[in-house]
Amino acid sequence: MAKTVNRHLNYAWIEYGNPRDGGAFTRGLEKLGWRNLFSQLPVKTDAWGIRAQLKSHPLLPIRWRANSLLALPNERHDMPGKPFIGDPLFEAYRKANDDKKFDQAIIDQNADVATWVFSPGLRKEGEEEFHWTAGSDATDYADLVAISGHGAAGNVWGGRRTASLFLALSRAGDSASPRLKYVIVPACTNLSEMNLEGWLPAFRRKPYPLHGAFGYENSYPGDQPGQMIFQQFVTNLAAGGGAENTILEAYKKAHSGPLSYRWAALMHKSAVKDTMRDWLDEKLKTPEPDGELLYFNKSNESGKTPVFPDRTFVPYFRKNGERITVANREASAFLFKNGNKGELELSTDTGEFKDGDVVHVVFHYYRDNKPGMDLHKLLTFGAWSGGAVAVLRDLNKNDGAWAEADGIEVAFSATTKQAIIPFTIQSDAFEKYHKETSYFWVKLSAPNLDPAPTDPPFYSQGFWLAG
């Protein structure tokens, strides 16, 4: 396909893990005439070779990996002990400061990464000075952004620290530019149906909502399978001069055999017919921010209208008397550790729990089809004055043959708007669950409540068990 782009369409790939997928996809985009947004940056050679320099983020490596220029925020290896990655940028900062300051700098940088994904601007100041910007002062912009790595709960990460996409979206205002059309998240579960609520701000922002987000409802294989997927994706995008497949079809067709059950996408209905040809010809139409959304996966190839949780009856975890939400769950003060005390809150503002109501609270470990949830290995509930609490087995029927304790029955003995049930994390919880990447969340099951809690669940109010 000929390079017929009048002005460059720009892409950016942020990689927390193996870069094979990013390299395959971005090489294909460049054959279509796309430009790597980072290619404008001045370069420097250090002990690891050529890297691009970003004035506003001197601690962010932007290097050639898999024959493509990728942003590489991950600071630790994925192996026992999580040793530091020895990038010269990281090593110089740690030498000049200390590990504690380095850790905080990486946390701050990852927050900027997550914000930038949805407002990917680049501002030029002088001949050799470039800054990332999420505002309207950008001198250039990315039309497509991908962020790849491990994934859960709206986060993407590598060895340790995360980019919290949903936190960034919860704080984002109106869109600064019409350029960004699509975000791709090659990471586990972040486009699962239970996660869709977190994406809403990107699709409802004014005046330029996102056209679509592509990712995975289940696990993402990465590595060589990921390379094959994204090589095929960009091949499908280019087919027929860019007009043979819609962008959605190109992504779906890139997943075959056992991979066909992993992909997922959330799109504005008005963007479902977007093609690469129209994108190259600048003919994509901006969706209405309040337009209809459709969710796609193997079970819903024609799309379904996403259902979001009714928030009349809402569960929260609490620590030190404060609710854990998407806005604070990454903060160290809200991470649970062995022996910590907390509370499960069941709350309603517009309804009420009545004397005699019975609510089942189903606990999940990462996703609802993942086995391994065992409350006896995680926490112990204390007494609650407003009724009775009993631990139950096998409430979750989506996790195969797993049948351990995975929920509680809360029986109300008085009418109230709130139940606060204390619990203690088991002192040996880390023997069962991974201490740095274990995420827990709950569903409510209570058909007698009016309105009954809806499925998908309250995924964003979960908590992390962390070392």
HELIX and SHEET records of a PDB file:
HELIX    1   1 ARG A   20  LYS A   31  1                                  12    
HELIX    2   2 LEU A   37  GLN A   40  5                                   4    
HELIX    3   3 PRO A   88  ALA A   96  1                                   9    
HELIX    4   4 ASP A   99  VAL A  117  1                                  19    
HELIX    5   5 LEU A  165  ARG A  171  1                                   7    
HELIX    6   6 GLU A  193  TRP A  199  5                                   7    
HELIX    7   7 LEU A  200  ARG A  204  1                                   5    
HELIX    8   8 ASP A  223  ALA A  238  1                                  16    
HELIX    9   9 ALA A  239  GLY A  242  5                                   4    
HELIX   10  10 ILE A  247  LYS A  253  1                                   7    
HELIX   11  11 GLY A  257  TYR A  261  5                                   5    
HELIX   12  12 LYS A  269  ALA A  271  5                                   3    
HELIX   13  13 MET A  276  LEU A  280  1                                   5    
HELIX   14  14 SER A  332  PHE A  334  5                                   3    
HELIX   15  15 LEU A  375  LEU A  378  1                                   4    
HELIX   16  16 ALA A  429  GLU A  431  5                                   3    
HELIX   17  17 TYR A  459  GLN A  461  5                                   3    
SHEET    1   A 8 ARG A  35  ASN A  36  0                                        
SHEET    2   A 8 ASN A  10  GLU A  15  1                                        
SHEET    3   A 8 LEU A 144  SER A 148  1                                        
SHEET    4   A 8 TYR A 182  ILE A 184  1                                        
SHEET    5   A 8 GLY A 212  TYR A 216  1                                        
SHEET    6   A 8 TRP A 263  HIS A 268 -1                                        
SHEET    7   A 8 LEU A 293  ASN A 297 -1                                        
SHEET    8   A 8 ASN A 300  LYS A 304 -1                                        
SHEET    1   B 2 VAL A  43  ASP A  46  0                                        
SHEET    2   B 2 GLY A  49  ALA A  52 -1                                        
SHEET    1   C 2 ILE A  62  ARG A  65  0                                        
SHEET    2   C 2 SER A  68  ALA A  71 -1                                        
SHEET    1   D 3 PHE A 130  THR A 133  0                                        
SHEET    2   D 3 GLY A 121  LYS A 124 -1                                        
SHEET    3   D 3 ASP A 140  TYR A 141 -1                                        
SHEET    1   E 3 HIS A 150  ALA A 152  0                                        
SHEET    2   E 3 ASN A 155  TRP A 157 -1                                        
SHEET    3   E 3 THR A 162  SER A 164 -1                                        
SHEET    1   F 5 GLU A 322  ARG A 323  0                                        
SHEET    2   F 5 PHE A 313  LYS A 319 -1                                        
SHEET    3   F 5 LYS A 341  THR A 348 -1                                        
SHEET    4   F 5 GLN A 418  ILE A 425 -1                                        
SHEET    5   F 5 LEU A 379  PHE A 381 -1                                        
SHEET    1   G 5 GLY A 387  ARG A 393  0                                        
SHEET    2   G 5 ALA A 405  PHE A 412 -1                                        
SHEET    3   G 5 VAL A 358  TYR A 365 -1                                        
SHEET    4   G 5 SER A 438  SER A 445 -1                                        
SHEET    5   G 5 PHE A 463  LEU A 465 -1                                        
END                                                                             
